[in-house]
Amino acid sequence: MVDVDADGYFGQDVAATYDETSAEMFAAGVVDPVVDFLVRLAGRGRALELGIGTGRIALPLARRGVPVHGIDLSRAMVDRLRAKPGGDGIGVTIGDFATTRVDGTFSLAYLVFNTVMNLTSQEAQVDCFRNAAAHLAPGGCFVVEVTVPELRKLPPGAHAVPFGISPTRWAFDLYDVATQAMSSNYVDVVDGRGSYRSIPFRYVWPAELDLMARLAGLRLRERWAGWSGEAFTGESRRHVSVWEKPAADGG
């Protein structure tokens, strides 16, 4: 089990290899559509990334001319960001992105790659929407990318869904449908010795997120199945949702 410290579940051990173990998410074909989407929404304003991590999205977004500030609990992840070209030019506030405030207002706040599920209670997820809304200027947008819960993969009585199996790694999600608690679990075997790591999440439905947005004074503007504008349907495995803070005149 991973020890949880001031960096949460993303301490030195995870941060040291995060970019490598998530290499497919750093590929240009994955990152470029995200950045294109966010540039369109940011316009000439500032962007706030909740859970900025090692800068997978923040760095290319800043290179496109959007001023970016981030919030992250993990100093270890932010240290990786700082070590990259351009990393020292991005402001980062250390703290819980559900409640930590930073100065100024933003035209865009965003939360990608399932990070909203790192908040493991409904209360924390509601706080996150309120925090994002508090940072937005009128007319600003909050963007969330998150998976659609894959409960249809669970046969009756089961609570585990494997998502990665190899001779040296077993990876599986555990679900509690009564509480919406879940965890991603990894067993790695190196030189014949096994290690186990578990990271808790709370899965959340699109309609539930819409209600959280309404509680925060935001309204749904658009929802897609991906960053390139794919239609969202009942078969979509993830969604990119955009909620808007009403303009000052209510328009």
N, C-alpha and C positions, 0 to 999 in steps of 0.2 A: 504494500500500500504506500502511496506517495504521502510523505509528510506535508501537512499544510502549514505554511508559515505566513509572514507578512505579505508575501507575493501570491497568496492563495494557492491554487493548483498549478500555477505557471511559474515555478521557481527556477533556480539555476539549472537543475537537471533537465527540465522541459525546454527552457529557453535556449540552452546550448545547442540543441538539435532541432528546434522547431521548424526552421526554414527548410531543413533537409528532409524531415519526415513529412512535411506538407508541401514538398517540392511541386507537385502538380498544380497546387493553388497559386503558385508564383509564376507559372508559365504565362507568356504574353497573351496567348489566346484566351486565358481565363481572366487576367487582370485588365486588359484593354477595354472590354465591354463595360466592366464595372466603372472604370474611370470615365469613359465617354458618357455614361449615364449620369454620374455625379457631377461632372463638369456642366452638363446641361442644366441641372437643377440649381447648382451653386451660382451660376451667372457671374456677376462681378463681386459677390459677397464672400464671406468667410465660411469655412466648413469646420465642423466639430465632429471628430471621430470618437465614439464611445468604444473603449476596448481597442486602442490603437496598436497594441502589440509591437511587433518588430517592424511595422511600417509597410506591410505588403501593399496596402492601398494608399496610405497617406503620402508616401514618397513620390509615386508617379502622379498623384493628384496635384501635389505641390509643384512638380515639374511642369504641369500644364497651366500653371499660373494661379491656382486657387490657394489662398492662404489657409493652412490647416493647423488646428490645435487639437491635441488629443488628451483623453483621460484614460488612465490604466492603473490597475492595482499593483501590477508586477513591475518592480524596478528591474528585475532581471531581463524581462522582455524589452523594456525601454532601453536598457543598456545596449542590446543588440541593435535597436533602431539607431541609437546615437553613433554607433560604430560604422554605420553605412554612409556613403557619400550623400550629402544633403541632410543627414539626420540631425545634425546640430542646429539646423535652421527651422526645425519644427518644435513649437512649444508643447510641452507635455505636463499635465498636472497629475500627480500620483494620488490615486484615491479610487473609491468605489464609484463606477460610472453611473450607478442608479441614483446617487445623491450628491456627488461632488459638483460644486459650482465653480465656474471660471468667469473671469471678467468679460464684459462685452456681450454683443449679440451676434447671431450667425444667420446666414440665409439657408444653411443646410446643416442638419445633424444626421449621422448615419451609423448603423450598427450592422455589420456584415458577418457572413460565414457562421451562422447559428449562434452568435455570441449572446443574443438575448436569452438563450437557454442556460447560460452560465449563472443567471440569476435564478436561484433554486426555490423561490416562493412566488406566489401570485402577487403578494404585497410588494416584493422587490421589483417585479416586472412593471407593476402599476407606477411605482416610484420612478422608474426609468423613463416612462413616457412623460410623466410630469416634469422630470428634470430636463428632458429634451425640449419639451414645449417652452419651459422657462427660459431656455437659451435662444430660442428662435425669434427673429424679428417677424412682425406681421407679414404674412405671405410666404414665410419660410417653410421648409419641408423637412420631415423626419422620414428616413428611409431605413427599412429593416429587411434583411435577407435571412430567411430561416426555412428549414425543412418543414414539410407537412408531416405530422406524426404518422409513422408507418404501422399503425396498429392492425391494418388488414393482413400484415405478414404474420400475425400471431394466431396460431390455431387455438381452439378452446383449451384453456388450462395452462397454456404456455406463457412465459414472460420474458423469453430471451430471443433476440434476433442477431445471428452472426452476420458480420459485414466484412470480415477479412480473415481468411484461413490460409496458412502456409506451414511448411515444416518447422518454422522457427517463430511463428507468431499466430496467436488466436485472438481475434478481436470480436466483441459482441456487445450489444446493447441490452440492458435489463430495463423492463418497464413495470411500473405499478399503476395500473389504470384507475385505481381508486383515488390516488393523490396527484397524478400526472408527474410523479417523480420518475426519473430514469437515470441511468448511468452508462457511460461508455467504458468498457473494461478491456484491458490488454494484458495478455500473457506473452512474454518474450523469452526465448531460450537462446542463451549465448554460452558456448562452450559447455553444453550439457547442463547448465544451471538456469533455472527459471526465475523470472521476476514478474510481479503483478502490479498493475497500476489501474486505478479506478477514478473517474472524474464524474461528479454528479451534475445533473441538469434538471430542468423542468420543461417538459414539452408543452407547447402552447398552440392552439388552433387559430386560424386566420380570423374567425369571428370573434374570438376572445381578445385578440390584439386590437380589433376594431373598437371593441367596447373600452379597452384601456385607453385608446386614443381619444375617444369621446369624453372620457372622464378627465383627460388632460386638456380638453378644449381643442382637439384636433379633429379633422374630418378626412375621410379617405378620398384621395385624389385619383390614384391609379394602382392597379395590381397586375403583375405579370408573373409568368412562370420562370422567367430568367431575365438577365440583364440586357438581352437583345430584343426585348419586347415580345417574347413568345406569349401566346394567349394562355391565361390561367384557366384550367378546367378541373373537373373532378378527378382526373388522372394525374395531375401535376404533383411532382414529388417535392417541390419547394416553391416559394414565392418571394418576389421582390415587391414590397408594398410601400407606397408613398402616402403619408398623411400630411395635410397642410394646415398651418396655423392661419385662421382667417385674417384677412387684411383689417386694418384699423377701422375702416368704414363698414366692416361686416360683409364686404363683397367678395 
